């Protein structure tokens, strides 16, 4: 089954922050939570035809985390972001 994107949405695969927790010399309360960043990263898997900016499949985008739409269809989770909430993209340039 293929998920086709419409309505200025971008289908992404979330990039999880894999920073390892280091041992701290400071004692923190047991219920302490590290403040969350207001943005997240995702790899582009699909693009609606009416998205107005130049974006390509496989590109990593930075978007407003609270605007992430999670949709479950037949047991599979899809993540969508409306183009208005994309801050930018990251390209991995190689030295030539």
N, C-alpha and C positions, 0 to 999 in steps of 0.2 A: 504494500500500500504506500502511496506517495502523498505527502501533504503539500498542496499547492497554496501559495501565499497570495492574498488579495488585500486591497484597501490600505496601501501605503505601509504595510507591515513587513518586517524583516524576521525571518526564521533563523534562530541562532542555536548554537550548542554552547552552553555556559562554560566559561573558563574558570576553574576553581582556584582560589588562592592557596598555594601549597607552601606557604611560609611555615617553617617548623617552629614550634614553640620552644624557645630556649629557657633554660632554668634561670629564674630571676633571683637576685639577692634580696629583693624587696618582698615582704610578706603582704599578700593581698587578701581581702575578704573572700570567703568561699563562693559567694554569690556574684563576684565581680565578673563583668563581661567587658571585653575589649570593645571600644566604640567601633561601630561598623562604618565603613566608607559609604558615601551616598551614591557611588557609582559601581558598576561591575563591567566585566569584559565578556565578550562572546564571539565565537567564530561563526561567520555567516554561512548558513546552509541553503537559504532560499531568499529571494527578493521579489516583492510584488512589482508588477510592470509599471505601476504609477509612482514608485519611489523617485523623488526628484533629484537626488544627488548621485554622483558616480560612486558606486560601491560594487565590489566584486565578490564572488563566491570564495570562501576560504579566508577572506580578510578578517582581521580581528577588530571589533568595534568596541568603543567605550560608550556606555549608556547609563541613564538614570535608573538606578536599581529599583526604586519603588514603582516604576512604571513597567516592570516586566510582567507580561501576561503568561500564565501557565495554563495550558490546555491539555487535558488527558482524553485521548481518543483510543478506544479499544485497548486500554491498558498501556498505551505508550504516551509519554509526556513530551509535549512540544512547548518551546519557549519562543515567544514573539515580542518584538519591540516595535512601537510605532516610530516612524522616521523622525518625528518631532523631538524625540527624547534621546537621539544619538548625538553625543558630543563630538565624536570624531573616530578616526580609524588609525590603526597601527600597522605599518608595513615593515617588513623585515628586509631591509636593503642589504645587499651584499657589495663588498668593495670590488670595483672593476679596474 
